[in-house]
Structures are given as C-alpha cells and as structure tokens.
Amino acid sequence: MKPDFKVAVRYGVIGALVMIIISVLSYLFYQNLFDSFFMQIATGFLFFALFVFIPVWGGVTFKRANGGVVSFKNAFIGVIIICAITSAGSNIMQYLIPNVLDTQYPEELVAFMKKTTADYMEKMGAPDEKVDEVMKNFTIEKFKPSALKTLESYGIALAFSAVLSLIIAAFLARKDKTPTAQATDSGTSA
C-alpha cells in the first residue's frame, strides 16, 4: 500500500500555524515574556517542546492514517515533511516581524534584553566586566536576521529535523506481518 503523505502535509501546516501564532504572540507580549531570565528560558523551552511534539503527534497520526503499518523510510519522509513545513513557517515569521512588520522592534528588543539580562546578572553578583562582555553580544543583527541568516537558520532547523525524524521514525516503523505482505516482500506472489 502506498502511503498517503497528505496527513504529513496537514500536520506540517498545523505546526507552521502554531509556530506563527507563537511568534506573533511573543512579538506582541515580549515585555511580559522576556521580563525575566526565567521567562526567557521558559519561552525557549516552549518553542522547543512544541517543535518536538508536533512531529511526534503528526507522525503517530500519519501511521494511523496508513493502517498502523509504515516502513521506516515512509515514517521518516512523513515526519521530515512535518518538520520542514513547521520550520518554514517559524523561520518566515522570524524574518517578517523585524524586517517587514515592525522595523523598530529589533532596537526595542535589544534594549529590553540588555536591561533584563544586566539586572539579572547584577542580582547574581556578576562582575561589571562580565556584564559588559555579555552586553556586547546583544546586537541588532541577532534580532533582525537577513534573508541569508534566515535561510541558514532554516538549514540548521532541517538538520535538527532530520535527526529528530530518524528518532521518531524508528519508533513509528512497523512492518506488515500478514502472510500476503510477507510473500510480496520476499519477491514471490501469493
């Protein structure tokens, strides 16, 4: 039976929409989301958890849609489709918000991140030299990616997605154990 990859595309689109919504919400409420170091870490963890959960959920649904039997190759292809579309949606929004929708946003975000990070480091007793060193890392370029940087980020996401897809596919793969399928697999017909 030939697998139906429409389910994978649908879950990829769902994943892209979820990442787009989260990107827009983090843009709208960045002062609340990033007002503390803990919230910065929590928001990053949320992005990561969703990026892992969506392909797992989509992969399981893809397997069910294909009768509960899917080869490793097809499971990998299905999950990588989900990841690629999800990553594309996320990367497109990460580019559009600071470069098209609100060009002042990167400067505001850099100033805000510098302030909250410096406050946190001072509370933790970091020396002024260390605070100054960390502040040099906050540049507009890091918060306003170029098209090339966005493509590079998408490539990195695809590399991570390939590894994630291999792991998920290993858990999803299941051969058909019916006698007809075994005869077809060995090259003989029943």
Contacts in CASP RR format, 6 or more apart in sequence:
PFRMAT RR
TARGET T0000
AUTHOR 0000-0000-0000
METHOD contacts of the structure
MODEL  1
MKPDFKVAVRYGVIGALVMIIISVLSYLFYQNLFDSFFMQIATGFLFFAL
FVFIPVWGGVTFKRANGGVVSFKNAFIGVIIICAITSAGSNIMQYLIPNV
LDTQYPEELVAFMKKTTADYMEKMGAPDEKVDEVMKNFTIEKFKPSALKT
LESYGIALAFSAVLSLIIAAFLARKDKTPTAQATDSGTSA
1 66 0 8 1.000
1 67 0 8 1.000
1 69 0 8 1.000
3 62 0 8 1.000
3 66 0 8 1.000
3 70 0 8 1.000
3 74 0 8 1.000
3 77 0 8 1.000
3 78 0 8 1.000
4 65 0 8 1.000
4 66 0 8 1.000
5 62 0 8 1.000
5 77 0 8 1.000
5 78 0 8 1.000
5 81 0 8 1.000
7 58 0 8 1.000
7 61 0 8 1.000
7 62 0 8 1.000
7 65 0 8 1.000
7 66 0 8 1.000
8 58 0 8 1.000
8 59 0 8 1.000
8 62 0 8 1.000
8 77 0 8 1.000
8 78 0 8 1.000
8 79 0 8 1.000
8 81 0 8 1.000
8 82 0 8 1.000
9 81 0 8 1.000
9 85 0 8 1.000
11 54 0 8 1.000
11 55 0 8 1.000
11 57 0 8 1.000
11 58 0 8 1.000
11 59 0 8 1.000
11 61 0 8 1.000
11 62 0 8 1.000
11 82 0 8 1.000
12 54 0 8 1.000
12 58 0 8 1.000
12 81 0 8 1.000
12 82 0 8 1.000
12 83 0 8 1.000
12 84 0 8 1.000
12 85 0 8 1.000
12 86 0 8 1.000
13 85 0 8 1.000
14 54 0 8 1.000
15 50 0 8 1.000
15 54 0 8 1.000
15 82 0 8 1.000
15 85 0 8 1.000
15 86 0 8 1.000
15 89 0 8 1.000
16 85 0 8 1.000
16 86 0 8 1.000
16 88 0 8 1.000
16 89 0 8 1.000
16 90 0 8 1.000
18 50 0 8 1.000
18 54 0 8 1.000
18 86 0 8 1.000
19 47 0 8 1.000
19 50 0 8 1.000
19 51 0 8 1.000
19 86 0 8 1.000
19 89 0 8 1.000
19 90 0 8 1.000
19 93 0 8 1.000
20 89 0 8 1.000
20 90 0 8 1.000
20 92 0 8 1.000
20 93 0 8 1.000
22 46 0 8 1.000
22 47 0 8 1.000
22 50 0 8 1.000
23 90 0 8 1.000
23 93 0 8 1.000
23 94 0 8 1.000
23 97 0 8 1.000
24 93 0 8 1.000
24 97 0 8 1.000
26 33 0 8 1.000
26 43 0 8 1.000
27 97 0 8 1.000
27 101 0 8 1.000
27 102 0 8 1.000
27 105 0 8 1.000
30 109 0 8 1.000
30 112 0 8 1.000
31 112 0 8 1.000
32 39 0 8 1.000
33 39 0 8 1.000
33 40 0 8 1.000
33 43 0 8 1.000
34 40 0 8 1.000
34 43 0 8 1.000
34 109 0 8 1.000
34 112 0 8 1.000
34 113 0 8 1.000
34 116 0 8 1.000
35 116 0 8 1.000
36 116 0 8 1.000
36 120 0 8 1.000
37 116 0 8 1.000
37 117 0 8 1.000
37 120 0 8 1.000
40 116 0 8 1.000
47 90 0 8 1.000
51 83 0 8 1.000
51 86 0 8 1.000
51 87 0 8 1.000
51 90 0 8 1.000
52 164 0 8 1.000
54 82 0 8 1.000
54 86 0 8 1.000
55 79 0 8 1.000
55 82 0 8 1.000
55 83 0 8 1.000
55 86 0 8 1.000
55 161 0 8 1.000
55 164 0 8 1.000
55 165 0 8 1.000
55 168 0 8 1.000
56 168 0 8 1.000
58 79 0 8 1.000
58 82 0 8 1.000
59 75 0 8 1.000
59 78 0 8 1.000
59 79 0 8 1.000
59 82 0 8 1.000
59 168 0 8 1.000
59 172 0 8 1.000
60 172 0 8 1.000
62 70 0 8 1.000
62 75 0 8 1.000
62 78 0 8 1.000
62 79 0 8 1.000
62 82 0 8 1.000
62 172 0 8 1.000
63 69 0 8 1.000
63 70 0 8 1.000
63 75 0 8 1.000
63 172 0 8 1.000
63 174 0 8 1.000
66 74 0 8 1.000
68 174 0 8 1.000
69 174 0 8 1.000
69 175 0 8 1.000
69 176 0 8 1.000
70 172 0 8 1.000
70 173 0 8 1.000
70 174 0 8 1.000
71 173 0 8 1.000
71 175 0 8 1.000
72 169 0 8 1.000
72 170 0 8 1.000
72 173 0 8 1.000
75 168 0 8 1.000
75 169 0 8 1.000
75 172 0 8 1.000
75 173 0 8 1.000
76 165 0 8 1.000
76 166 0 8 1.000
76 169 0 8 1.000
78 165 0 8 1.000
79 164 0 8 1.000
79 165 0 8 1.000
79 168 0 8 1.000
79 169 0 8 1.000
79 172 0 8 1.000
80 161 0 8 1.000
80 162 0 8 1.000
80 165 0 8 1.000
83 157 0 8 1.000
83 158 0 8 1.000
83 161 0 8 1.000
83 164 0 8 1.000
83 165 0 8 1.000
84 158 0 8 1.000
84 161 0 8 1.000
87 154 0 8 1.000
87 157 0 8 1.000
87 158 0 8 1.000
87 161 0 8 1.000
88 154 0 8 1.000
90 157 0 8 1.000
91 150 0 8 1.000
91 153 0 8 1.000
91 154 0 8 1.000
91 157 0 8 1.000
92 150 0 8 1.000
94 145 0 8 1.000
94 150 0 8 1.000
94 153 0 8 1.000
95 145 0 8 1.000
95 147 0 8 1.000
95 150 0 8 1.000
97 105 0 8 1.000
98 105 0 8 1.000
98 106 0 8 1.000
98 109 0 8 1.000
98 143 0 8 1.000
98 144 0 8 1.000
98 145 0 8 1.000
99 144 0 8 1.000
99 145 0 8 1.000
103 144 0 8 1.000
105 143 0 8 1.000
106 140 0 8 1.000
106 143 0 8 1.000
106 144 0 8 1.000
107 140 0 8 1.000
109 143 0 8 1.000
110 138 0 8 1.000
110 139 0 8 1.000
110 140 0 8 1.000
110 142 0 8 1.000
110 143 0 8 1.000
113 138 0 8 1.000
113 143 0 8 1.000
114 135 0 8 1.000
114 138 0 8 1.000
117 134 0 8 1.000
117 135 0 8 1.000
117 138 0 8 1.000
118 131 0 8 1.000
118 134 0 8 1.000
118 135 0 8 1.000
121 130 0 8 1.000
121 131 0 8 1.000
121 134 0 8 1.000
122 131 0 8 1.000
141 149 0 8 1.000
145 153 0 8 1.000
175 181 0 8 1.000
175 185 0 8 1.000
176 182 0 8 1.000
179 190 0 8 1.000
180 190 0 8 1.000
183 189 0 8 1.000
183 190 0 8 1.000
184 190 0 8 1.000
END
